[in-house]
Amino acid sequence: MLQPSSEFGEELRKRRLGAGLSLTALSAVVHYSKAQLSKVERGIKAPSRDLARLCDAALHAGGALIALVAPPVTDVPKEPAPYGANEEEWVMRLSPDGSSGFQPVGRRQIVSAGAASLMSWRTSCQGRVSPTGGVGMLDASRSLFTHYRRLGQSVEPGFLLPGLIAQTHTLRELSAHVDSLTRKELLALGSRYAEYVGWLVQETGDEQAALWWTQRAVDLAAAGGDRALAGYALVRRALITLYQDDAEQTVALARRAQSGTLPPRIRGLAAQHEAQGHARASLRRTGQMGCPW
């Protein structure tokens, strides 16, 4: 997790004022909320690498802002493990002091560790949900998603993530107990939840977790028959790996997202990221520094 940086905030404010931009104007350019930019400038909120790169480009800082954000020390796998609902447990910790955490673990790890929670429950593996119940959950979850997206414009990600993660899990598990048509719709909606979680997690500076959630979005979308979102999630993964200076993985992911069956906008973004990946690889081979975009 990145730590708040008063040095970055001071430099950002100086360059923003020098460019004659208000917080509102900069917010419109980099697509981050005015409230979050204000917190970054005041050293209250840590800037993500994504934000640093966007601000650097918008303010023509020539890499000065990017240099103030230390790259995260992570070991990101070249290809995340395939999604398997029957092989994975989701563990979430919520603390009174406001800190929280999420970790996916294998089911065998849970069994070997034993039950450590104060409360646990499960749904019947054989039970079926009525068509009315499935459609009702689908409609309610769609409405919730709209409200979460609105809240995301003014509320810190940490307040929203627990509910979004729980809702994603609910949709994933419920899909196994409904008819085939409702199942696809639940999984497709679950993929949108997972993709949004990936966005929020990336904003906190945890790019490895952002990759994990984006991969879940890809898998859920594919299972739900939403090829467009699956393709877009691949584009998102390509963007994250680009920010991590992994040119090879960026190109590979971007190529996968250029299927002729996907909407032109997604294929265009994928082609752009592939070109950026090639440019990054070229810069590294020649020893030049800077951003390829």
PAZAPA-4460 file (N, C-alpha, C; in steps of 0.05 Angstrom, whole numbers, plus 32768, in hexadecimal, padded with zeros to 4 digits):
% residues 293
    n_x    n_y    n_z   ca_x   ca_y   ca_z    c_x    c_y    c_z   seq   type   mol
   8011   7FE8   8000   8000   8000   8000   8012   8019   8000     1      M     A
   800C   802B   7FEE   801B   8044   7FED   8014   8056   8005     2      L     A
   8028   8065   800E   8024   8077   8025   8020   8093   801B     3      Q     A
   8011   80A3   802B   800D   80BF   8023   8027   80CE   8020     4      P     A
   8029   80E0   800D   8042   80EE   8006   803D   810C   8005     5      S     A
   8047   811B   8019   8044   8138   8019   8055   8144   8003     6      S     A
   806C   8137   7FFC   807D   8141   7FE7   806F   8140   7FCC     7      E     A
   8062   812A   7FC7   8053   8127   7FAD   803D   813C   7FAD     8      F     A
   802E   813E   7FC3   8017   8151   7FC4   8020   816E   7FBF     9      G     A
   8036   8175   7FCB   8040   8191   7FC8   8049   8196   7FAB    10      E     A
   8056   8182   7F9F   805F   8185   7F84   8048   8186   7F70    11      E     A
   8034   8176   7F76   801C   8175   7F65   800E   8190   7F66    12      L     A
   800A   819B   7F7E   7FFD   81B5   7F81   800C   81CB   7F73    13      R     A
   8027   81CB   7F76   8037   81DF   7F6A   8034   81DF   7F4C    14      K     A
   8035   81C7   7F40   8034   81C5   7F23   8017   81CB   7F19    15      R     A
   8003   81C3   7F29   7FE8   81C9   7F21   7FE3   81E7   7F20    16      R     A
   7FEB   81F5   7F35   7FE8   8212   7F35   7FF8   821F   7F20    17      L     A
   8010   8214   7F1A   8021   821F   7F05   8014   821D   7EEA    18      G     A
   8004   8208   7EE7   7FF6   8204   7ECD   7FDC   8213   7ECC    19      A     A
   7FD5   8220   7EE2   7FBC   822F   7EE3   7FA3   821E   7EE4    20      G     A
   7FA6   8207   7EF0   7F8F   81F5   7EF2   7F83   81F4   7F0E    21      L     A
   7F69   81F4   7F10   7F5C   81EF   7F2A   7F5B   81D1   7F2F    22      S     A
   7F54   81CA   7F48   7F51   81AD   7F4E   7F3B   81A1   7F3D    23      L     A
   7F26   81B0   7F39   7F10   81A7   7F28   7F19   81A1   7F0C    24      T     A
   7F29   81B3   7F01   7F32   81B0   7EE5   7F45   8198   7EE3    25      A     A
   7F57   8195   7EF6   7F69   817E   7EF5   7F5A   8164   7EF9    26      L     A
   7F46   8164   7F0A   7F35   814D   7F0F   7F28   8144   7EF5    27      S     A
   7F1F   8156   7EE5   7F12   814F   7ECB   7F25   8143   7EB8    28      A     A
   7F3F   814B   7EB9   7F53   8141   7EA7   7F5C   8125   7EAE    29      V     A
   7F61   8120   7EC8   7F6C   8106   7ED0   7F57   80F2   7ED9    30      V     A
   7F3D   80FC   7EDB   7F27   80EA   7EE2   7F29   80DF   7EFE    31      H     A
   7F33   80EF   7F10   7F33   80E9   7F2D   7F22   80FF   7F3A    32      Y     A
   7F15   80F9   7F50   7F03   810D   7F5C   7F13   8124   7F68    33      S     A
   7F06   813B   7F69   7F13   8153   7F75   7F1A   814E   7F92    34      K     A
   7F09   8140   7FA0   7F0E   813A   7FBD   7F27   8129   7FC0    35      A     A
   7F2B   8115   7FAF   7F42   8104   7FB2   7F5C   8113   7FAA    36      Q     A
   7F5A   8124   7F95   7F72   8134   7F8E   7F7A   8147   7FA4    37      L     A
   7F66   8152   7FB1   7F6B   8165   7FC8   7F79   8156   7FDE    38      S     A
   7F71   813E   7FE4   7F7E   812E   7FFA   7F9A   8127   7FF2    39      K     A
   7F9F   8121   7FD9   7FBA   811B   7FD0   7FCC   8133   7FD3    40      V     A
   7FC2   814A   7FCB   7FD2   8163   7FCD   7FD9   816A   7FEA    41      E     A
   7FC6   8163   7FFC   7FCB   816A   8018   7FDB   8154   8027    42      R     A
   7FE2   813F   8018   7FF2   812A   8024   7FE2   8117   8035    43      G     A
   7FC7   8118   8033   7FB6   8107   8043   7FB2   80EB   8036    44      I     A
   7FB1   80EB   801B   7FAD   80D3   800C   7FC5   80CC   7FFB    45      K     A
   7FCC   80B3   7FF9   7FE3   80AB   7FE9   7FDC   80AB   7FCB    46      A     A
   7FED   80B6   7FBB   7FE8   80B6   7F9E   7FEF   809B   7F92    47      P     A
   7FDD   8090   7F82   7FE3   8077   7F74   7FF6   807E   7F5C    48      S     A
   8003   8069   7F51   8014   806E   7F3A   8003   8076   7F22    49      R     A
   7FEB   806C   7F21   7FD8   8074   7F0B   7FD4   8092   7F0C    50      D     A
   7FCD   809D   7F24   7FC8   80B9   7F27   7FE1   80C9   7F21    51      L     A
   7FF8   80C0   7F2B   8011   80CE   7F26   8017   80D1   7F09    52      A     A
   8012   80BC   7EFA   8018   80BC   7EDD   8004   80CF   7ECE    53      R     A
   7FEB   80CE   7ED6   7FD7   80DF   7EC9   7FDD   80FC   7ECF    54      L     A
   7FE3   8103   7EE8   7FE9   811F   7EEF   8003   8128   7EE2    55      C     A
   8017   8116   7EE0   8030   811D   7ED4   802C   8125   7EB6    56      D     A
   801B   8114   7EA9   8015   811A   7E8D   8005   8134   7E89    57      A     A
   7FF0   8137   7E9B   7FDF   814E   7E98   7FEE   8168   7E9E    58      A     A
   8001   8167   7EB0   8010   8180   7EB8   802B   8182   7EAA    59      L     A
   8030   816F   7E98   804A   8170   7E88   8062   8172   7E9B    60      H     A
   8061   8160   7EAF   8076   8160   7EC4   808F   8151   7EBB    61      A     A
   808F   8144   7EA5   80A7   8136   7E9B   80B1   8120   7EAD    62      G     A
   809F   8113   7EBB   80A7   80FC   7ECD   80AD   8104   7EE9    63      G     A
   80AC   811E   7EF0   80B3   8128   7F0A   809F   811D   7F1F    64      A     A
   8085   811D   7F18   8071   8114   7F2B   8073   80F5   7F2E    65      L     A
   8077   80E8   7F18   8079   80CA   7F19   8090   80C2   7F2B    66      I     A
   80A6   80D1   7F2A   80BE   80CA   7F39   80B9   80CC   7F57    67      A     A
   80A5   80DB   7F5F   80A0   80DE   7F7C   808F   80C8   7F88    68      L     A
   8085   80B6   7F76   8075   809F   7F80   8086   8086   7F7C    69      V     A
   808E   807A   7F92   809F   8062   7F90   808F   804B   7F84    70      A     A
   809B   803C   7F72   808C   8025   7F67   8088   8010   7F7C    71      P     A
   8071   8003   7F7C   806B   7FEE   7F90   807D   7FD6   7F8D    72      P     A
   8085   7FCA   7FA3   8095   7FB2   7FA2   8083   7F9A   7FA3    73      V     A
   807D   7F8F   7F8B   806B   7F79   7F8A   8075   7F65   7F76    74      T     A
   806C   7F4C   7F7A   8074   7F37   7F67   805B   7F2E   7F59    75      D     A
   8055   7F3B   7F43   803C   7F36   7F35   8040   7F1E   7F22    76      V     A
   802F   7F0A   7F24   8032   7EF3   7F12   802C   7EFB   7EF5    77      P     A
   803A   7EEE   7EE3   8036   7EF4   7EC6   8019   7EEE   7EBD    78      K     A
   800D   7EDA   7EC9   7FF2   7ED3   7EC2   7FE3   7ECA   7EDB    79      E     A
   7FD0   7EDA   7EE5   7FC3   7ED2   7EFE   7FB6   7EB7   7EFC    80      P     A
   7FB4   7EAA   7F13   7FA9   7E8F   7F13   7F8C   7E8F   7F09    81      A     A
   7F84   7E7A   7EFB   7F69   7E79   7EF0   7F54   7E7A   7F06    82      P     A
   7F3D   7E86   7F00   7F28   7E8A   7F14   7F1B   7E6F   7F1A    83      Y     A
   7F18   7E68   7F33   7F0A   7E50   7F3B   7EFA   7E54   7F54    84      G     A
   7EE0   7E56   7F52   7ECF   7E5C   7F69   7ED0   7E46   7F7E    85      A     A
   7ED6   7E2E   7F75   7ED6   7E17   7F87   7EF0   7E13   7F95    86      N     A
   7F04   7E23   7F8E   7F1F   7E20   7F99   7F28   7E38   7FAA    87      E     A
   7F17   7E4B   7FAE   7F20   7E64   7FB9   7F0C   7E6E   7FCE    88      E     A
   7F18   7E77   7FE5   7F08   7E84   7FFA   7F10   7EA1   7FFC    89      E     A
   7EFD   7EB2   8002   7F04   7ECF   8005   7F02   7ED6   8023    90      W     A
   7F18   7EE0   802D   7F19   7EE8   8049   7F1C   7F06   804B    91      V     A
   7F0A   7F12   805B   7F0B   7F2F   805E   7F0C   7F36   807B    92      M     A
   7F1D   7F49   8083   7F21   7F51   809E   7F18   7F6E   80A1    93      R     A
   7F07   7F74   80B4   7EFE   7F90   80B9   7F04   7F97   80D6    94      L     A
   7F13   7FAD   80DA   7F1C   7FB4   80F4   7F0E   7FCE   80FD    95      S     A
   7F0A   7FD1   8118   7EFD   7FE9   8122   7F0D   8003   811D    96      P     A
   7F27   8000   8119   7F38   8018   8115   7F37   8022   80F8    97      D     A
   7F27   8015   80E7   7F24   801E   80CC   7F34   800E   80B8    98      G     A
   7F48   7FFF   80C1   7F58   7FEF   80AF   7F49   7FD6   80A7    99      S     A
   7F4F   7FCB   8090   7F41   7FB3   8087   7F53   7FA5   8073   100      S     A
   7F4C   7F8C   806D   7F5D   7F7D   805A   7F4C   7F67   804C   101      G     A
   7F56   7F5F   8036   7F49   7F4A   8026   7F5E   7F37   801C   102      F     A
   7F59   7F1D   801D   7F6C   7F0A   8012   7F5E   7EF2   8007   103      Q     A
   7F64   7EEA   7FEE   7F5A   7ED1   7FE4   7F6D   7EBA   7FEC   104      P     A
   7F61   7EA4   7FF6   7F72   7E8E   7FFF   7F65   7E74   7FF4   105      V     A
   7F76   7E60   7FF2   7F6C   7E46   7FE9   7F5B   7E39   7FFE   106      G     A
   7F47   7E29   7FF5   7F35   7E1C   8008   7F45   7E09   801B   107      R     A
   7F5A   7DFD   8011   7F69   7DEB   8022   7F77   7DFA   8038   108      R     A
   7F7F   7E13   8033   7F8B   7E23   8048   7F77   7E29   805E   109      Q     A
   7F5E   7E2E   8056   7F49   7E33   806A   7F45   7E1B   807C   110      I     A
   7F43   7E04   806F   7F3E   7DEB   807E   7F55   7DE5   8091   111      V     A
   7F6E   7DE8   8088   7F85   7DE2   8098   7F89   7DF6   80AF   112      S     A
   7F80   7E0F   80AB   7F83   7E23   80C0   7F6D   7E21   80D5   113      A     A
   7F56   7E15   80CE   7F41   7E13   80E1   7F2F   7E2C   80E2   114      G     A
   7F19   7E2A   80EF   7F06   7E41   80F1   7F10   7E55   8106   115      A     A
   7F15   7E6E   80FD   7F1F   7E82   810F   7F0C   7E99   8113   116      A     A
   7EF6   7E99   8105   7EE3   7EAF   8106   7ECF   7EAC   811D   117      S     A
   7EC4   7EC2   8126   7EAF   7EC1   813A   7E94   7EB9   812E   118      L     A
   7E90   7EBD   8115   7E77   7EB7   8108   7E7C   7EAE   80EC   119      M     A
   7E6E   7E99   80E4   7E70   7E8F   80C8   7E55   7E83   80C1   120      S     A
   7E50   7E82   80A7   7E38   7E76   809D   7E3C   7E6D   8080   121      W     A
   7E29   7E5E   8076   7E2B   7E55   805B   7E0F   7E50   804F   122      R     A
   7E0D   7E51   8035   7DF4   7E4B   8028   7DF3   7E2D   8022   123      T     A
   7DDC   7E23   801D   7DD9   7E06   8016   7DE5   7E01   7FFB   124      S     A
   7DF6   7DEE   7FF8   7E02   7DE8   7FDE   7DEE   7DDD   7FCA   125      C     A
   7DD8   7DD1   7FD5   7DC4   7DC4   7FC4   7DAC   7DD6   7FBF   126      Q     A
   7DA9   7DEC   7FCE   7D92   7DFD   7FCC   7D91   7E0C   7FB1   127      G     A
   7D78   7E11   7FA8   7D74   7E20   7F90   7D66   7E3A   7F97   128      R     A
   7D6D   7E4F   7F89   7D60   7E69   7F8C   7D4A   7E6C   7F78   129      V     A
   7D32   7E75   7F80   7D1C   7E77   7F6D   7D22   7E8C   7F58   130      S     A
   7D16   7E8A   7F41   7D1A   7E9F   7F2C   7D15   7EBB   7F36   131      P     A
   7D00   7EBE   7F46   7CF9   7ED8   7F51   7D0F   7EE2   7F63   132      T     A
   7D1A   7ED0   7F74   7D30   7ED8   7F86   7D49   7EE0   7F77   133      G     A
   7D4F   7ED1   7F62   7D67   7ED7   7F53   7D65   7EF1   7F44   134      G     A
   7D4E   7EF7   7F38   7D4A   7F10   7F2A   7D4A   7F27   7F3E   135      V     A
   7D3E   7F22   7F55   7D3D   7F37   7F6A   7D59   7F3F   7F73   136      G     A
   7D6A   7F2B   7F77   7D85   7F31   7F7F   7D94   7F3F   7F69   137      M     A
   7D8F   7F38   7F51   7D9C   7F45   7F3A   7D95   7F62   7F38   138      L     A
   7D7B   7F68   7F3A   7D72   7F84   7F39   7D7D   7F94   7F50   139      D     A
   7D7C   7F89   7F68   7D86   7F97   7F80   7DA4   7F9D   7F7D   140      A     A
   7DB3   7F89   7F73   7DD0   7F8C   7F70   7DD7   7FA1   7F5B   141      S     A
   7DC8   7FA2   7F46   7DCC   7FB7   7F31   7DC8   7FD3   7F3D   142      R     A
   7DB3   7FD5   7F4D   7DAD   7FEF   7F59   7DC4   7FF7   7F6D   143      S     A
   7DCD   7FE3   7F7D   7DE3   7FE8   7F8F   7DFC   7FF1   7F80   144      L     A
   7E02   7FE4   7F6A   7E1A   7FEB   7F5B   7E19   8008   7F52   145      F     A
   7E02   8011   7F49   7DFF   802D   7F40   7E05   8040   7F58   146      T     A
   7DFB   8039   7F6F   7E00   804A   7F87   7E1D   8049   7F8F   147      H     A
   7E2A   8032   7F8E   7E46   802F   7F95   7E57   8040   7F82   148      Y     A
   7E51   8040   7F68   7E60   8050   7F55   7E5E   806E   7F5C   149      R     A
   7E46   8077   7F64   7E43   8093   7F6B   7E52   8099   7F84   150      R     A
   7E51   8088   7F98   7E60   808C   7FB1   7E7E   808D   7FAC   151      L     A
   7E87   807D   7F98   7EA4   807C   7F92   7EAF   8097   7F89   152      G     A
   7E9E   80A9   7F81   7EA8   80C3   7F79   7EAE   80D6   7F90   153      Q     A
   7EA4   80CF   7FA8   7EA8   80E1   7FBF   7EB1   80D3   7FD8   154      S     A
   7EB2   80B8   7FD9   7EB9   80A9   7FF1   7ED3   809A   7FEC   155      V     A
   7EE3   8098   8001   7EFC   8089   7FFF   7EF7   806C   7FF8   156      E     A
   7F08   8060   7FE7   7F05   8044   7FDF   7F02   8031   7FF7   157      P     A
   7F11   8036   800D   7F10   8024   8024   7EF5   8020   8030   158      G     A
   7EE4   8034   802E   7EC9   8032   8039   7EB7   8021   8027   159      F     A
   7EBD   8020   800D   7EAB   8012   7FFA   7EB4   7FF5   7FF5   160      L     A
   7ECE   7FF0   7FF7   7ED8   7FD6   7FEF   7ECB   7FBE   7FFE   161      L     A
   7EC7   7FBF   8019   7EBC   7FA7   8026   7EA0   7FA0   801A   162      P     A
   7E8F   7FB4   8016   7E74   7FAE   800C   7E75   7FA4   7FEF   163      G     A
   7E87   7FB0   7FDF   7E89   7FA7   7FC3   7E94   7F8B   7FC1   164      L     A
   7EA7   7F84   7FD2   7EB3   7F69   7FD1   7E9E   7F55   7FDA   165      I     A
   7E8F   7F5B   7FEF   7E7A   7F49   7FF8   7E64   7F45   7FE3   166      A     A
   7E5D   7F5B   7FD5   7E49   7F59   7FC0   7E53   7F48   7FA9   167      Q     A
   7E6C   7F4B   7FA2   7E77   7F3A   7F8D   7E76   7F1D   7F94   168      T     A
   7E7D   7F17   7FAD   7E7C   7EFB   7FB6   7E5F   7EF0   7FB5   169      H     A
   7E4C   7F01   7FBE   7E30   7EF8   7FBE   7E26   7EF1   7FA2   170      T     A
   7E2D   7F02   7F8F   7E24   7EFD   7F73   7E31   7EE4   7F68   171      L     A
   7E4B   7EE1   7F6E   7E5A   7EC9   7F65   7E4D   7EAF   7F70   172      R     A
   7E48   7EAF   7F8A   7E3D   7E97   7F96   7E20   7E92   7F8F   173      E     A
   7E10   7EA7   7F8D   7DF4   7EA4   7F86   7DF1   7E99   7F6A   174      L     A
   7E04   7E9F   7F58   7E01   7E96   7F3C   7E00   7E78   7F3A   175      S     A
   7E0A   7E69   7F4E   7E0A   7E4C   7F4D   7DEF   7E40   7F55   176      A     A
   7DDC   7E51   7F5D   7DC3   7E47   7F67   7DAB   7E52   7F58   177      H     A
   7DAF   7E5C   7F3F   7D99   7E68   7F30   7D98   7E5B   7F14   178      V     A
   7D84   7E62   7F04   7D83   7E58   7EE9   7D99   7E63   7ED8   179      D     A
   7D9E   7E57   7EC1   7DB5   7E5E   7EB0   7DB5   7E7B   7EA7   180      S     A
   7D9D   7E85   7EA0   7D9C   7EA1   7E96   7DA3   7EB5   7EAC   181      L     A
   7D97   7EB1   7EC3   7D9C   7EC3   7EDA   7DB9   7EC0   7EE3   182      T     A
   7DC4   7EA7   7EE1   7DDF   7EA2   7EE8   7DF2   7EB4   7ED8   183      R     A
   7DEE   7EB5   7EBE   7E00   7EC5   7EAD   7DFE   7EE3   7EB4   184      K     A
   7DE6   7EEC   7EBA   7DE2   7F08   7EC1   7DEF   7F0F   7EDC   185      E     A
   7DED   7EFC   7EEF   7DFA   7F00   7F09   7E18   7F01   7F07   186      L     A
   7E24   7EEF   7EF6   7E41   7EEE   7EF3   7E4A   7F07   7EE4   187      L     A
   7E3B   7F10   7ED0   7E43   7F28   7EC1   7E43   7F40   7ED3   188      A     A
   7E2E   7F42   7EE5   7E2E   7F59   7EF7   7E44   7F56   7F0C   189      L     A
   7E49   7F3E   7F15   7E5F   7F39   7F28   7E7A   7F42   7F1C   190      G     A
   7E7D   7F3F   7F02   7E96   7F47   7EF5   7E99   7F65   7EF5   191      S     A
   7E82   7F73   7EF4   7E84   7F91   7EF5   7E8B   7F9A   7F11   192      R     A
   7E80   7F8C   7F25   7E88   7F92   7F41   7EA6   7F8D   7F44   193      Y     A
   7EB0   7F76   7F3A   7ECC   7F70   7F3E   7EDE   7F84   7F2F   194      A     A
   7ED5   7F8C   7F17   7EE5   7FA0   7F08   7EE7   7FBB   7F17   195      E     A
   7ED0   7FC2   7F23   7ED0   7FDB   7F32   7EE1   7FD9   7F4B   196      Y     A
   7EE0   7FC2   7F59   7EF2   7FBE   7F6F   7F0F   7FC1   7F67   197      V     A
   7F16   7FB6   7F4F   7F31   7FB9   7F45   7F39   7FD6   7F41   198      G     A
   7F27   7FE6   7F37   7F2D   8003   7F34   7F33   8010   7F4F   199      W     A
   7F21   800A   7F63   7F24   8016   7F7D   7F3E   800D   7F8B   200      L     A
   7F44   7FF3   7F88   7F5C   7FE9   7F95   7F75   7FF5   7F88   201      V     A
   7F74   7FF9   7F6D   7F8B   8005   7F60   7F8F   8022   7F6A   202      Q     A
   7F79   802F   7F70   7F7A   804B   7F7A   7F88   804C   7F95   203      E     A
   7F87   8037   7FA5   7F95   8036   7FBE   7FB2   8031   7FBB   204      T     A
   7FBB   802B   7FA3   7FD7   8026   7F9D   7FE0   8009   7F9D   205      G     A
   7FCD   7FF6   7FA1   7FD3   7FDA   7FA1   7FCE   7FCE   7F85   206      D     A
   7FE2   7FCF   7F74   7FDF   7FC7   7F59   7FDD   7FA9   7F56   207      E     A
   7FEA   7F9A   7F68   7FE8   7F7D   7F67   7FCB   7F73   7F6D   208      Q     A
   7FBF   7F7F   7F81   7FA3   7F78   7F87   7F91   7F81   7F71   209      A     A
   7F97   7F98   7F64   7F87   7FA1   7F4E   7F88   7F8D   7F37   210      A     A
   7F9F   7F81   7F32   7FA1   7F6D   7F1D   7F90   7F54   7F25   211      L     A
   7F91   7F4D   7F3E   7F81   7F35   7F47   7F64   7F3A   7F42   212      W     A
   7F5A   7F51   7F4A   7F3D   7F57   7F47   7F36   7F5A   7F29   213      W     A
   7F47   7F65   7F19   7F41   7F68   7EFD   7F40   7F4D   7EF0   214      T     A
   7F51   7F3B   7EF9   7F50   7F1F   7EEE   7F35   7F12   7EF6   215      Q     A
   7F2C   7F17   7F0E   7F12   7F0C   7F16   7EFC   7F18   7F04   216      R     A
   7EFE   7F31   7EFD   7EEA   7F3D   7EEB   7EEA   7F2F   7ED0   217      A     A
   7F02   7F2A   7EC6   7F05   7F1C   7EAC   7EF7   7F01   7EAD   218      V     A
   7EFC   7EF1   7EC2   7EF2   7ED6   7EC5   7ED3   7ED6   7EC9   219      D     A
   7ECA   7EE8   7EDA   7EAD   7EEA   7EDF   7E9E   7EF2   7EC6   220      L     A
   7EAA   7F06   7EB7   7E9D   7F10   7E9F   7E9C   7EFA   7E8A   221      A     A
   7EB1   7EEB   7E87   7EB2   7ED5   7E74   7E9D   7EC0   7E7B   222      A     A
   7E9B   7EB9   7E95   7E87   7EA5   7E9E   7E6B   7EAF   7E9A   223      A     A
   7E67   7ECA   7E9B   7E4D   7ED5   7E97   7E46   7EDC   7E7A   224      G     A
   7E59   7ED7   7E68   7E54   7EDC   7E4C   7E58   7EF9   7E44   225      G     A
   7E63   7F09   7E55   7E68   7F26   7E4E   7E84   7F29   7E43   226      D     A
   7E86   7F25   7E29   7EA1   7F26   7E1C   7EAC   7F42   7E1C   227      R     A
   7E9A   7F56   7E1B   7EA3   7F72   7E1A   7EB2   7F79   7E34   228      A     A
   7EA5   7F72   7E4B   7EB2   7F79   7E64   7ECB   7F69   7E68   229      L     A
   7ECA   7F50   7E60   7EE2   7F3F   7E62   7EF9   7F4C   7E53   230      A     A
   7EF3   7F56   7E3B   7F08   7F63   7E2B   7F11   7F7D   7E38   231      G     A
   7EFF   7F8C   7E43   7F06   7FA5   7E50   7F18   7FA0   7E68   232      Y     A
   7F11   7F8B   7E77   7F21   7F84   7E8E   7F3E   7F7D   7E86   233      A     A
   7F41   7F70   7E6F   7F5C   7F6A   7E65   7F6B   7F84   7E5F   234      L     A
   7F5C   7F98   7E54   7F68   7FB2   7E4F   7F71   7FBF   7E6A   235      V     A
   7F61   7FBC   7E7F   7F68   7FC7   7E99   7F81   7FB9   7EA3   236      R     A
   7F83   7F9F   7EA0   7F9B   7F91   7EA9   7FB3   7F9A   7E9A   237      R     A
   7FB0   7F9E   7E80   7FC6   7FA8   7E70   7FD0   7FC3   7E79   238      A     A
   7FBD   7FD4   7E81   7FC5   7FEF   7E8B   7FD4   7FED   7EA5   239      L     A
   7FCC   7FDB   7EB7   7FDA   7FD7   7ED1   7FF6   7FCD   7ECC   240      I     A
   7FF9   7FB9   7EBB   8014   7FAE   7EB6   8025   7FC2   7EA8   241      T     A
   8019   7FD4   7E98   8028   7FEA   7E8B   8034   7FFC   7EA1   242      L     A
   8024   8003   7EB5   802D   8014   7ECA   8043   8006   7EDB   243      Y     A
   8043   7FEC   7EDA   8058   7FDD   7EE9   8070   7FD8   7ED7   244      Q     A
   8071   7FE4   7EC0   8088   7FE2   7EAE   808C   7FC5   7EA4   245      D     A
   8076   7FB6   7EA2   8077   7F9B   7E98   806D   7F9B   7E7B   246      D     A
   807F   7FA3   7E69   8078   7FA7   7E4D   806E   7F8D   7E40   247      A     A
   807C   7F77   7E45   8075   7F5D   7E39   8058   7F55   7E40   248      E     A
   8051   7F57   7E5A   8036   7F50   7E62   8021   7F63   7E58   249      Q     A
   8028   7F7C   7E56   8016   7F90   7E4B   800E   7F8A   7E2E   250      T     A
   8022   7F84   7E1E   801D   7F7D   7E02   800D   7F64   7E00   251      V     A
   8013   7F4F   7E10   8004   7F36   7E0E   7FE7   7F3A   7E16   252      A     A
   7FE1   7F49   7E2B   7FC6   7F4E   7E33   7FB7   7F5E   7E1F   253      L     A
   7FC4   7F73   7E15   7FB7   7F85   7E01   7FAF   7F75   7DE8   254      A     A
   7FC0   7F63   7DDF   7FBA   7F53   7DC7   7FA2   7F41   7DCC   255      R     A
   7F9F   7F36   7DE4   7F88   7F25   7DEA   7F6E   7F35   7DEA   256      R     A
   7F70   7F4F   7DEE   7F58   7F60   7DEF   7F51   7F6C   7DD4   257      A     A
   7F5E   7F63   7DBF   7F58   7F6F   7DA4   7F48   7F5C   7D93   258      Q     A
   7F38   7F4B   7D9F   7F27   7F39   7D90   7F13   7F49   7D7F   259      S     A
   7F0E   7F3F   7D67   7EFC   7F4D   7D55   7EDF   7F4D   7D5E   260      G     A
   7ED9   7F3C   7D73   7EBD   7F3C   7D7D   7EB8   7F51   7D92   261      T     A
   7ECD   7F5F   7D9B   7ECA   7F73   7DB0   7EC3   7F8E   7DA4   262      L     A
   7EB7   7FA0   7DB4   7EB0   7FBB   7DA9   7EC9   7FCA   7DA0   263      P     A
   7EC6   7FDB   7D8C   7EDD   7FEA   7D81   7EEC   7FFA   7D97   264      P     A
   7EDD   8006   7DAA   7EEA   8016   7DBF   7EFE   8005   7DCF   265      R     A
   7EF6   7FED   7DD6   7F08   7FDB   7DE6   7F20   7FD3   7DD6   266      I     A
   7F1B   7FCC   7DBC   7F32   7FC4   7DAB   7F45   7FDC   7DA7   267      R     A
   7F39   7FF4   7DA5   7F4A   800C   7DA2   7F5C   8010   7DBA   268      G     A
   7F51   800E   7DD2   7F60   8010   7DEB   7F76   7FFB   7DED   269      L     A
   7F6E   7FE2   7DE4   7F82   7FCD   7DE5   7F99   7FD2   7DD2   270      A     A
   7F93   7FDC   7DBA   7FA8   7FE2   7DA7   7FBA   7FF8   7DB1   271      A     A
   7FAE   800C   7DBF   7FBE   8022   7DCB   7FD1   8017   7DE0   272      Q     A
   7FC7   8006   7DF2   7FD8   7FFB   7E07   7FEE   7FE8   7DFB   273      H     A
   7FE7   7FDA   7DE5   7FFC   7FC9   7DD9   8012   7FDB   7DCE   274      E     A
   800B   7FF1   7DC1   801F   8003   7DB7   8030   800F   7DCE   275      A     A
   8022   8016   7DE4   8031   8020   7DFB   8044   800C   7E07   276      Q     A
   803B   7FF2   7E06   804D   7FDD   7E10   8065   7FDA   7DFF   277      G     A
   8062   7FDB   7DE4   8079   7FD9   7DD2   808B   7FF1   7DD6   278      H     A
   807F   8009   7DDA   8090   8021   7DDE   80A0   801F   7DF8   279      A     A
   8093   8014   7E0D   80A1   8011   7E27   80B8   7FFD   7E24   280      R     A
   80B3   7FE7   7E15   80C8   7FD3   7E11   80DF   7FDF   7E02   281      A     A
   80D9   7FF0   7DED   80EE   7FFD   7DDE   80FE   8010   7DEE   282      S     A
   80F1   801F   7E00   80FF   8032   7E11   8112   8024   7E24   283      L     A
   8109   800D   7E2E   8119   7FFE   7E41   8132   7FF2   7E33   284      R     A
   812D   7FE9   7E1A   8144   7FDD   7E0C   815A   7FF2   7E05   285      R     A
   8150   800B   7E00   8163   8020   7DF9   816D   802F   7E11   286      T     A
   8162   8028   7E29   816B   8035   7E41   8161   8051   7E46   287      G     A
   814C   8059   7E36   8140   8073   7E3A   812C   8073   7E50   288      Q     A
   8127   808A   7E5C   8114   808C   7E72   80FC   809C   7E69   289      M     A
   80E7   809A   7E79   80CF   80AA   7E73   80B8   8099   7E6C   290      G     A
   80A1   80A5   7E68   8088   8097   7E62   8084   8096   7E44   291      C     A
   807B   8080   7E39   8077   807D   7E1C   805D   808B   7E13   292      P     A
   804E   8096   7E24   8035   80A3   7E1C   8036   80BF   7E24   293      W     A
***
